[in-house]
C-alpha cells in the first residue's frame, strides 16, 4: 500500500494503520489547512512517539490560515524529529507568518534541509529560499522584488508562478530536475524567451495573453498540457505534440478542434470547457483517446454522438453543465447496445 499521495484523516488513524502493518510500504501525508497550530503541533508530537509512524511520514504540510501560536514552534518540532520527515509550508503573512517565524526557518539548517514544499501567497517575508536546497515544489504569487528567487534550488521539480514575474525564463534551463511549470498572466513576448526544456513533461498555463503557440515546440517531451486563453488565437501555429497524452482547454467559443487535435495525435485524456456545439464534427479520428471531460452549456447529445464516432478506444465520457439529460444518455446507451457497439461509460455530474 502507498498512501503517499493521500491525506491522513487523523492521528489515531495513522497510528492504527502503522501498527497493523508494521512491515508494509505505507507512507503518510499529514496536513493542516485551517485551525489552531497548537493542536497541530500536539498531534505531530504524538506521531513522533511512534517509531512505526515517524519512519513513514512522507510529508507534514502546514497550510494557510492557521491561527497562532507562531509557526516557529512547528519548525522546532519537525527539525528535532529523528529521522526527519520532509515537510511543507504555505506562507501568507496576513494569517500565519511573523518575523520570528521566518528567522526560525532561516536559522534552522535541519528544517531547511527537510523542507520539500513551499507556497508563498504574499512575498512580504524575508525568507532566504536559496538555503532550501532540497525544495522540490515552489509556488509563488509574486516575486517583483526578488528575481533571483530560484537561485540554488537544484532539486526543484514543480514551479508555479501565481502571476507574471520578472524572472528570466531562460534561467529555467539550469534546473534539469524540473518536470512541471505553471505560468500565469504571461504573454507572447514572455513565452518567446522560454528556452528549450526537454525535461518538462507538464505545463499549466492559466489566464495567459497569447495569440500563437509556436513556443510550445520548445517543450518537445510535453505529456500534460492545460491552456486557458481567449478566443481568436492562431491554432495553425501549434507544433506537433506527439508525446502529449493529456490536454485541458479552457477556451470560450472554442470551435477549431480539428486543427488542435491534428497536432496531438496520441491524446489519451481530454478536458474541454466552453466549447461550441458542433465542434466535434470536424475532429480527426483519435485512436488513443480513452477519457473525455466536457463542461460546456453548448454541448448537446448530438455532440456526444459525434465524439463517440471519432474515438474508437473511448472508455469514459464525463459531462458537467451540458444540455445532455440523463434520459438522453440512457437512450443513447440502449441504441449502442442494440447495435452491438462497444460500451462506453457516460456519466453526468
Secondary structure, DSSP 8 states (H G I E B T S, - for coil): ---TTS----HHHHHHHHHHTTTS---EEEEE-SEEHHHHHHHHHHHHT-HHHHTTEEEEEE-SSEESS-THHHHHHHHHSSS---EEEEE-TTTT--HHHHHHHHH-HHHHHHEEEEEESS--S---GGG-TT--EEEES--TT-TTTTTT-TT--EEEESS--S--GGGGGG-TT--EEEEES-BHHHHHT----TT--EEEEES-B-S--GGGGG-TT--EEEEE--S---GGG----TT--EEEEEEEEE--HHHHHHS-TT--EEEEEEE-TTTTTT----TT--EEEEE-TT--HHHHHHHHHH-TT--EEEEES-S--HHHHHHHHHHHHHTT----EEEE-
